[in-house]
Amino acid sequence: MENEILERIKQNEEKLEMIFVSVEKTRKYIFWTMVVTVVFLVLPLIGIIVAIPSFMSTYSSLSGAGL
């Protein structure tokens, strides 16, 4: 009886280790997905916010010249 319990505990520990490895891989995948999302979505938005005043001033100067 005791040997069965010890064997089941050992099996549970092995399965738990496999689950831990899987969870860590998933965590890393989610992290890198978030990094890529920030790079391809948020940074261009910041660039647009910085560039719009420059475009507006150029457009205003062209409008004032009668073009």
PyMOL Python script that loads the backbone (N, CA, C, O; Angstrom):
from pymol import cmd

cmd.read_pdbstr("""\
ATOM      1  N   MET A   1       0.811  -1.188   0.000  1.00  0.00           N
ATOM      2  CA  MET A   1       0.000   0.000   0.000  1.00  0.00           C
ATOM      3  C   MET A   1       0.860   1.259   0.000  1.00  0.00           C
ATOM      4  O   MET A   1       0.632   2.190  -0.773  1.00  0.00           O
ATOM      5  N   GLU A   2       1.841   1.262   0.877  1.00  0.00           N
ATOM      6  CA  GLU A   2       2.718   2.420   0.969  1.00  0.00           C
ATOM      7  C   GLU A   2       3.514   2.615  -0.311  1.00  0.00           C
ATOM      8  O   GLU A   2       3.741   3.747  -0.736  1.00  0.00           O
ATOM      9  N   ASN A   3       3.941   1.517  -0.926  1.00  0.00           N
ATOM     10  CA  ASN A   3       4.684   1.609  -2.182  1.00  0.00           C
ATOM     11  C   ASN A   3       3.819   2.212  -3.292  1.00  0.00           C
ATOM     12  O   ASN A   3       4.309   2.976  -4.124  1.00  0.00           O
ATOM     13  N   GLU A   4       2.550   1.868  -3.296  1.00  0.00           N
ATOM     14  CA  GLU A   4       1.634   2.427  -4.295  1.00  0.00           C
ATOM     15  C   GLU A   4       1.506   3.939  -4.126  1.00  0.00           C
ATOM     16  O   GLU A   4       1.495   4.690  -5.101  1.00  0.00           O
ATOM     17  N   ILE A   5       1.413   4.356  -2.898  1.00  0.00           N
ATOM     18  CA  ILE A   5       1.284   5.787  -2.618  1.00  0.00           C
ATOM     19  C   ILE A   5       2.550   6.520  -3.047  1.00  0.00           C
ATOM     20  O   ILE A   5       2.482   7.582  -3.666  1.00  0.00           O
ATOM     21  N   LEU A   6       3.696   5.954  -2.716  1.00  0.00           N
ATOM     22  CA  LEU A   6       4.961   6.577  -3.106  1.00  0.00           C
ATOM     23  C   LEU A   6       5.103   6.636  -4.629  1.00  0.00           C
ATOM     24  O   LEU A   6       5.594   7.625  -5.173  1.00  0.00           O
ATOM     25  N   GLU A   7       4.680   5.588  -5.301  1.00  0.00           N
ATOM     26  CA  GLU A   7       4.743   5.561  -6.764  1.00  0.00           C
ATOM     27  C   GLU A   7       3.817   6.621  -7.363  1.00  0.00           C
ATOM     28  O   GLU A   7       4.183   7.295  -8.326  1.00  0.00           O
ATOM     29  N   ARG A   8       2.641   6.764  -6.804  1.00  0.00           N
ATOM     30  CA  ARG A   8       1.705   7.782  -7.297  1.00  0.00           C
ATOM     31  C   ARG A   8       2.246   9.190  -7.034  1.00  0.00           C
ATOM     32  O   ARG A   8       2.080  10.084  -7.863  1.00  0.00           O
ATOM     33  N   ILE A   9       2.874   9.379  -5.911  1.00  0.00           N
ATOM     34  CA  ILE A   9       3.473  10.685  -5.612  1.00  0.00           C
ATOM     35  C   ILE A   9       4.573  10.986  -6.618  1.00  0.00           C
ATOM     36  O   ILE A   9       4.678  12.110  -7.109  1.00  0.00           O
ATOM     37  N   LYS A  10       5.380  10.001  -6.922  1.00  0.00           N
ATOM     38  CA  LYS A  10       6.451  10.178  -7.901  1.00  0.00           C
ATOM     39  C   LYS A  10       5.867  10.519  -9.274  1.00  0.00           C
ATOM     40  O   LYS A  10       6.373  11.408  -9.958  1.00  0.00           O
ATOM     41  N   GLN A  11       4.812   9.821  -9.677  1.00  0.00           N
ATOM     42  CA  GLN A  11       4.167  10.106 -10.958  1.00  0.00           C
ATOM     43  C   GLN A  11       3.584  11.520 -10.977  1.00  0.00           C
ATOM     44  O   GLN A  11       3.685  12.229 -11.978  1.00  0.00           O
ATOM     45  N   ASN A  12       2.985  11.914  -9.877  1.00  0.00           N
ATOM     46  CA  ASN A  12       2.425  13.262  -9.787  1.00  0.00           C
ATOM     47  C   ASN A  12       3.509  14.329  -9.889  1.00  0.00           C
ATOM     48  O   ASN A  12       3.313  15.361 -10.532  1.00  0.00           O
ATOM     49  N   GLU A  13       4.640  14.082  -9.261  1.00  0.00           N
ATOM     50  CA  GLU A  13       5.749  15.030  -9.335  1.00  0.00           C
ATOM     51  C   GLU A  13       6.264  15.156 -10.766  1.00  0.00           C
ATOM     52  O   GLU A  13       6.575  16.258 -11.217  1.00  0.00           O
ATOM     53  N   GLU A  14       6.355  14.036 -11.481  1.00  0.00           N
ATOM     54  CA  GLU A  14       6.807  14.068 -12.872  1.00  0.00           C
ATOM     55  C   GLU A  14       5.818  14.841 -13.743  1.00  0.00           C
ATOM     56  O   GLU A  14       6.215  15.653 -14.579  1.00  0.00           O
ATOM     57  N   LYS A  15       4.540  14.581 -13.540  1.00  0.00           N
ATOM     58  CA  LYS A  15       3.522  15.291 -14.310  1.00  0.00           C
ATOM     59  C   LYS A  15       3.522  16.779 -13.977  1.00  0.00           C
ATOM     60  O   LYS A  15       3.348  17.621 -14.858  1.00  0.00           O
ATOM     61  N   LEU A  16       3.715  17.090 -12.718  1.00  0.00           N
ATOM     62  CA  LEU A  16       3.767  18.481 -12.301  1.00  0.00           C
ATOM     63  C   LEU A  16       4.942  19.204 -12.954  1.00  0.00           C
ATOM     64  O   LEU A  16       4.810  20.357 -13.365  1.00  0.00           O
ATOM     65  N   GLU A  17       6.069  18.544 -13.051  1.00  0.00           N
ATOM     66  CA  GLU A  17       7.239  19.127 -13.718  1.00  0.00           C
ATOM     67  C   GLU A  17       6.947  19.379 -15.196  1.00  0.00           C
ATOM     68  O   GLU A  17       7.337  20.412 -15.741  1.00  0.00           O
ATOM     69  N   MET A  18       6.263  18.441 -15.843  1.00  0.00           N
ATOM     70  CA  MET A  18       5.905  18.616 -17.251  1.00  0.00           C
ATOM     71  C   MET A  18       4.943  19.798 -17.419  1.00  0.00           C
ATOM     72  O   MET A  18       5.058  20.565 -18.375  1.00  0.00           O
ATOM     73  N   ILE A  19       4.013  19.938 -16.503  1.00  0.00           N
ATOM     74  CA  ILE A  19       3.077  21.063 -16.546  1.00  0.00           C
ATOM     75  C   ILE A  19       3.821  22.376 -16.349  1.00  0.00           C
ATOM     76  O   ILE A  19       3.536  23.363 -17.027  1.00  0.00           O
ATOM     77  N   PHE A  20       4.764  22.387 -15.433  1.00  0.00           N
ATOM     78  CA  PHE A  20       5.547  23.595 -15.183  1.00  0.00           C
ATOM     79  C   PHE A  20       6.303  24.026 -16.431  1.00  0.00           C
ATOM     80  O   PHE A  20       6.314  25.208 -16.774  1.00  0.00           O
ATOM     81  N   VAL A  21       6.933  23.076 -17.111  1.00  0.00           N
ATOM     82  CA  VAL A  21       7.671  23.387 -18.341  1.00  0.00           C
ATOM     83  C   VAL A  21       6.720  23.959 -19.388  1.00  0.00           C
ATOM     84  O   VAL A  21       7.049  24.937 -20.060  1.00  0.00           O
ATOM     85  N   SER A  22       5.561  23.362 -19.525  1.00  0.00           N
ATOM     86  CA  SER A  22       4.573  23.834 -20.492  1.00  0.00           C
ATOM     87  C   SER A  22       4.089  25.244 -20.157  1.00  0.00           C
ATOM     88  O   SER A  22       3.942  26.081 -21.048  1.00  0.00           O
ATOM     89  N   VAL A  23       3.847  25.501 -18.897  1.00  0.00           N
ATOM     90  CA  VAL A  23       3.384  26.824 -18.474  1.00  0.00           C
ATOM     91  C   VAL A  23       4.461  27.874 -18.727  1.00  0.00           C
ATOM     92  O   VAL A  23       4.145  28.986 -19.151  1.00  0.00           O
ATOM     93  N   GLU A  24       5.701  27.549 -18.481  1.00  0.00           N
ATOM     94  CA  GLU A  24       6.784  28.495 -18.736  1.00  0.00           C
ATOM     95  C   GLU A  24       6.900  28.814 -20.226  1.00  0.00           C
ATOM     96  O   GLU A  24       7.122  29.968 -20.593  1.00  0.00           O
ATOM     97  N   LYS A  25       6.754  27.819 -21.078  1.00  0.00           N
ATOM     98  CA  LYS A  25       6.783  28.065 -22.525  1.00  0.00           C
ATOM     99  C   LYS A  25       5.635  28.974 -22.932  1.00  0.00           C
ATOM    100  O   LYS A  25       5.813  29.879 -23.746  1.00  0.00           O
ATOM    101  N   THR A  26       4.463  28.735 -22.369  1.00  0.00           N
ATOM    102  CA  THR A  26       3.297  29.562 -22.676  1.00  0.00           C
ATOM    103  C   THR A  26       3.510  30.987 -22.191  1.00  0.00           C
ATOM    104  O   THR A  26       3.160  31.939 -22.888  1.00  0.00           O
ATOM    105  N   ARG A  27       4.076  31.138 -21.012  1.00  0.00           N
ATOM    106  CA  ARG A  27       4.340  32.471 -20.460  1.00  0.00           C
ATOM    107  C   ARG A  27       5.295  33.245 -21.347  1.00  0.00           C
ATOM    108  O   ARG A  27       5.074  34.426 -21.611  1.00  0.00           O
ATOM    109  N   LYS A  28       6.360  32.594 -21.814  1.00  0.00           N
ATOM    110  CA  LYS A  28       7.318  33.250 -22.704  1.00  0.00           C
ATOM    111  C   LYS A  28       6.668  33.624 -24.031  1.00  0.00           C
ATOM    112  O   LYS A  28       6.932  34.697 -24.573  1.00  0.00           O
ATOM    113  N   TYR A  29       5.820  32.745 -24.554  1.00  0.00           N
ATOM    114  CA  TYR A  29       5.119  33.026 -25.806  1.00  0.00           C
ATOM    115  C   TYR A  29       4.222  34.256 -25.656  1.00  0.00           C
ATOM    116  O   TYR A  29       4.210  35.127 -26.526  1.00  0.00           O
ATOM    117  N   ILE A  30       3.481  34.326 -24.568  1.00  0.00           N
ATOM    118  CA  ILE A  30       2.600  35.471 -24.336  1.00  0.00           C
ATOM    119  C   ILE A  30       3.416  36.748 -24.166  1.00  0.00           C
ATOM    120  O   ILE A  30       3.023  37.801 -24.669  1.00  0.00           O
ATOM    121  N   PHE A  31       4.541  36.670 -23.470  1.00  0.00           N
ATOM    122  CA  PHE A  31       5.400  37.839 -23.285  1.00  0.00           C
ATOM    123  C   PHE A  31       5.889  38.373 -24.622  1.00  0.00           C
ATOM    124  O   PHE A  31       5.791  39.571 -24.885  1.00  0.00           O
ATOM    125  N   TRP A  32       6.419  37.487 -25.474  1.00  0.00           N
ATOM    126  CA  TRP A  32       6.948  37.941 -26.757  1.00  0.00           C
ATOM    127  C   TRP A  32       5.846  38.411 -27.690  1.00  0.00           C
ATOM    128  O   TRP A  32       6.073  39.290 -28.521  1.00  0.00           O
ATOM    129  N   THR A  33       4.658  37.839 -27.567  1.00  0.00           N
ATOM    130  CA  THR A  33       3.524  38.334 -28.343  1.00  0.00           C
ATOM    131  C   THR A  33       3.202  39.765 -27.935  1.00  0.00           C
ATOM    132  O   THR A  33       2.910  40.601 -28.790  1.00  0.00           O
ATOM    133  N   MET A  34       3.250  40.052 -26.654  1.00  0.00           N
ATOM    134  CA  MET A  34       2.995  41.404 -26.172  1.00  0.00           C
ATOM    135  C   MET A  34       4.080  42.371 -26.642  1.00  0.00           C
ATOM    136  O   MET A  34       3.774  43.500 -27.026  1.00  0.00           O
ATOM    137  N   VAL A  35       5.333  41.946 -26.618  1.00  0.00           N
ATOM    138  CA  VAL A  35       6.424  42.802 -27.082  1.00  0.00           C
ATOM    139  C   VAL A  35       6.236  43.143 -28.557  1.00  0.00           C
ATOM    140  O   VAL A  35       6.379  44.302 -28.946  1.00  0.00           O
ATOM    141  N   VAL A  36       5.919  42.152 -29.375  1.00  0.00           N
ATOM    142  CA  VAL A  36       5.717  42.386 -30.807  1.00  0.00           C
ATOM    143  C   VAL A  36       4.515  43.302 -31.030  1.00  0.00           C
ATOM    144  O   VAL A  36       4.547  44.158 -31.915  1.00  0.00           O
ATOM    145  N   THR A  37       3.472  43.134 -30.249  1.00  0.00           N
ATOM    146  CA  THR A  37       2.300  44.003 -30.359  1.00  0.00           C
ATOM    147  C   THR A  37       2.675  45.448 -30.064  1.00  0.00           C
ATOM    148  O   THR A  37       2.252  46.360 -30.774  1.00  0.00           O
ATOM    149  N   VAL A  38       3.455  45.656 -29.033  1.00  0.00           N
ATOM    150  CA  VAL A  38       3.879  47.015 -28.688  1.00  0.00           C
ATOM    151  C   VAL A  38       4.727  47.605 -29.804  1.00  0.00           C
ATOM    152  O   VAL A  38       4.541  48.761 -30.184  1.00  0.00           O
ATOM    153  N   VAL A  39       5.649  46.825 -30.326  1.00  0.00           N
ATOM    154  CA  VAL A  39       6.542  47.333 -31.366  1.00  0.00           C
ATOM    155  C   VAL A  39       5.763  47.698 -32.622  1.00  0.00           C
ATOM    156  O   VAL A  39       5.992  48.764 -33.193  1.00  0.00           O
ATOM    157  N   PHE A  40       4.860  46.849 -33.061  1.00  0.00           N
ATOM    158  CA  PHE A  40       4.168  47.066 -34.324  1.00  0.00           C
ATOM    159  C   PHE A  40       2.894  47.900 -34.218  1.00  0.00           C
ATOM    160  O   PHE A  40       2.350  48.296 -35.249  1.00  0.00           O
ATOM    161  N   LEU A  41       2.405  48.178 -33.030  1.00  0.00           N
ATOM    162  CA  LEU A  41       1.180  48.957 -32.891  1.00  0.00           C
ATOM    163  C   LEU A  41       1.415  50.270 -32.151  1.00  0.00           C
ATOM    164  O   LEU A  41       1.064  51.333 -32.662  1.00  0.00           O
ATOM    165  N   VAL A  42       1.987  50.215 -30.988  1.00  0.00           N
ATOM    166  CA  VAL A  42       2.110  51.402 -30.147  1.00  0.00           C
ATOM    167  C   VAL A  42       3.199  52.344 -30.655  1.00  0.00           C
ATOM    168  O   VAL A  42       2.975  53.554 -30.709  1.00  0.00           O
ATOM    169  N   LEU A  43       4.352  51.835 -31.025  1.00  0.00           N
ATOM    170  CA  LEU A  43       5.427  52.711 -31.483  1.00  0.00           C
ATOM    171  C   LEU A  43       5.065  53.483 -32.748  1.00  0.00           C
ATOM    172  O   LEU A  43       5.364  54.675 -32.815  1.00  0.00           O
ATOM    173  N   PRO A  44       4.431  52.866 -33.764  1.00  0.00           N
ATOM    174  CA  PRO A  44       3.999  53.680 -34.907  1.00  0.00           C
ATOM    175  C   PRO A  44       2.968  54.749 -34.520  1.00  0.00           C
ATOM    176  O   PRO A  44       2.979  55.842 -35.085  1.00  0.00           O
ATOM    177  N   LEU A  45       2.091  54.451 -33.576  1.00  0.00           N
ATOM    178  CA  LEU A  45       1.138  55.463 -33.117  1.00  0.00           C
ATOM    179  C   LEU A  45       1.856  56.648 -32.479  1.00  0.00           C
ATOM    180  O   LEU A  45       1.477  57.798 -32.701  1.00  0.00           O
ATOM    181  N   ILE A  46       2.872  56.376 -31.703  1.00  0.00           N
ATOM    182  CA  ILE A  46       3.663  57.456 -31.103  1.00  0.00           C
ATOM    183  C   ILE A  46       4.355  58.257 -32.200  1.00  0.00           C
ATOM    184  O   ILE A  46       4.416  59.484 -32.129  1.00  0.00           O
ATOM    185  N   GLY A  47       4.875  57.569 -33.212  1.00  0.00           N
ATOM    186  CA  GLY A  47       5.503  58.259 -34.341  1.00  0.00           C
ATOM    187  C   GLY A  47       4.528  59.153 -35.076  1.00  0.00           C
ATOM    188  O   GLY A  47       4.884  60.262 -35.474  1.00  0.00           O
ATOM    189  N   ILE A  48       3.307  58.691 -35.261  1.00  0.00           N
ATOM    190  CA  ILE A  48       2.287  59.504 -35.931  1.00  0.00           C
ATOM    191  C   ILE A  48       1.952  60.731 -35.092  1.00  0.00           C
ATOM    192  O   ILE A  48       1.803  61.830 -35.626  1.00  0.00           O
ATOM    193  N   ILE A  49       1.835  60.549 -33.799  1.00  0.00           N
ATOM    194  CA  ILE A  49       1.528  61.678 -32.915  1.00  0.00           C
ATOM    195  C   ILE A  49       2.633  62.725 -32.987  1.00  0.00           C
ATOM    196  O   ILE A  49       2.352  63.922 -32.929  1.00  0.00           O
ATOM    197  N   VAL A  50       3.872  62.296 -33.110  1.00  0.00           N
ATOM    198  CA  VAL A  50       4.992  63.233 -33.212  1.00  0.00           C
ATOM    199  C   VAL A  50       5.022  63.883 -34.589  1.00  0.00           C
ATOM    200  O   VAL A  50       5.371  65.059 -34.697  1.00  0.00           O
ATOM    201  N   ALA A  51       4.667  63.153 -35.647  1.00  0.00           N
ATOM    202  CA  ALA A  51       4.780  63.659 -37.012  1.00  0.00           C
ATOM    203  C   ALA A  51       3.628  64.573 -37.409  1.00  0.00           C
ATOM    204  O   ALA A  51       3.818  65.441 -38.260  1.00  0.00           O
ATOM    205  N   ILE A  52       2.450  64.416 -36.832  1.00  0.00           N
ATOM    206  CA  ILE A  52       1.281  65.209 -37.236  1.00  0.00           C
ATOM    207  C   ILE A  52       1.510  66.719 -37.079  1.00  0.00           C
ATOM    208  O   ILE A  52       1.140  67.462 -37.988  1.00  0.00           O
ATOM    209  N   PRO A  53       2.088  67.208 -36.000  1.00  0.00           N
ATOM    210  CA  PRO A  53       2.319  68.663 -35.917  1.00  0.00           C
ATOM    211  C   PRO A  53       3.216  69.180 -37.043  1.00  0.00           C
ATOM    212  O   PRO A  53       2.992  70.276 -37.557  1.00  0.00           O
ATOM    213  N   SER A  54       4.209  68.414 -37.421  1.00  0.00           N
ATOM    214  CA  SER A  54       5.083  68.826 -38.521  1.00  0.00           C
ATOM    215  C   SER A  54       4.309  68.893 -39.830  1.00  0.00           C
ATOM    216  O   SER A  54       4.458  69.849 -40.591  1.00  0.00           O
ATOM    217  N   PHE A  55       3.488  67.890 -40.097  1.00  0.00           N
ATOM    218  CA  PHE A  55       2.684  67.894 -41.316  1.00  0.00           C
ATOM    219  C   PHE A  55       1.677  69.041 -41.306  1.00  0.00           C
ATOM    220  O   PHE A  55       1.438  69.667 -42.338  1.00  0.00           O
ATOM    221  N   MET A  56       1.097  69.313 -40.160  1.00  0.00           N
ATOM    222  CA  MET A  56       0.118  70.396 -40.065  1.00  0.00           C
ATOM    223  C   MET A  56       0.769  71.748 -40.319  1.00  0.00           C
ATOM    224  O   MET A  56       0.189  72.595 -40.999  1.00  0.00           O
ATOM    225  N   SER A  57       1.959  71.961 -39.784  1.00  0.00           N
ATOM    226  CA  SER A  57       2.630  73.244 -40.016  1.00  0.00           C
ATOM    227  C   SER A  57       3.019  73.391 -41.480  1.00  0.00           C
ATOM    228  O   SER A  57       2.929  74.487 -42.032  1.00  0.00           O
ATOM    229  N   THR A  58       3.446  72.313 -42.114  1.00  0.00           N
ATOM    230  CA  THR A  58       3.771  72.359 -43.538  1.00  0.00           C
ATOM    231  C   THR A  58       2.517  72.653 -44.351  1.00  0.00           C
ATOM    232  O   THR A  58       2.554  73.469 -45.273  1.00  0.00           O
ATOM    233  N   TYR A  59       1.422  72.005 -44.023  1.00  0.00           N
ATOM    234  CA  TYR A  59       0.161  72.221 -44.731  1.00  0.00           C
ATOM    235  C   TYR A  59      -0.331  73.652 -44.531  1.00  0.00           C
ATOM    236  O   TYR A  59      -0.844  74.268 -45.465  1.00  0.00           O
ATOM    237  N   SER A  60      -0.178  74.178 -43.324  1.00  0.00           N
ATOM    238  CA  SER A  60      -0.604  75.548 -43.048  1.00  0.00           C
ATOM    239  C   SER A  60       0.209  76.543 -43.855  1.00  0.00           C
ATOM    240  O   SER A  60      -0.339  77.517 -44.371  1.00  0.00           O
ATOM    241  N   SER A  61       1.502  76.311 -43.970  1.00  0.00           N
ATOM    242  CA  SER A  61       2.334  77.233 -44.740  1.00  0.00           C
ATOM    243  C   SER A  61       1.989  77.156 -46.224  1.00  0.00           C
ATOM    244  O   SER A  61       2.060  78.172 -46.916  1.00  0.00           O
ATOM    245  N   LEU A  62       1.620  75.990 -46.729  1.00  0.00           N
ATOM    246  CA  LEU A  62       1.206  75.865 -48.123  1.00  0.00           C
ATOM    247  C   LEU A  62      -0.152  76.526 -48.341  1.00  0.00           C
ATOM    248  O   LEU A  62      -0.378  77.132 -49.388  1.00  0.00           O
ATOM    249  N   SER A  63      -1.047  76.419 -47.382  1.00  0.00           N
ATOM    250  CA  SER A  63      -2.365  77.049 -47.498  1.00  0.00           C
ATOM    251  C   SER A  63      -2.237  78.566 -47.483  1.00  0.00           C
ATOM    252  O   SER A  63      -2.952  79.259 -48.207  1.00  0.00           O
ATOM    253  N   GLY A  64      -1.351  79.071 -46.682  1.00  0.00           N
ATOM    254  CA  GLY A  64      -1.138  80.514 -46.596  1.00  0.00           C
ATOM    255  C   GLY A  64      -0.527  81.081 -47.862  1.00  0.00           C
ATOM    256  O   GLY A  64      -0.703  82.264 -48.153  1.00  0.00           O
ATOM    257  N   ALA A  65       0.185  80.268 -48.619  1.00  0.00           N
ATOM    258  CA  ALA A  65       0.814  80.728 -49.858  1.00  0.00           C
ATOM    259  C   ALA A  65      -0.166  80.691 -51.021  1.00  0.00           C
ATOM    260  O   ALA A  65       0.194  81.074 -52.135  1.00  0.00           O
ATOM    261  N   GLY A  66      -1.376  80.247 -50.794  1.00  0.00           N
ATOM    262  CA  GLY A  66      -2.379  80.215 -51.840  1.00  0.00           C
ATOM    263  C   GLY A  66      -2.342  78.950 -52.672  1.00  0.00           C
ATOM    264  O   GLY A  66      -2.896  78.923 -53.771  1.00  0.00           O
ATOM    265  N   LEU A  67      -1.708  77.911 -52.179  1.00  0.00           N
ATOM    266  CA  LEU A  67      -1.660  76.660 -52.948  1.00  0.00           C
ATOM    267  C   LEU A  67      -2.723  75.733 -52.532  1.00  0.00           C
ATOM    268  O   LEU A  67      -2.830  74.633 -53.075  1.00  0.00           O
TER     269      LEU A  67
END
""", "prot")
cmd.dss("prot")
cmd.show_as("cartoon", "prot")
cmd.util.cbc("prot")
cmd.orient("prot")
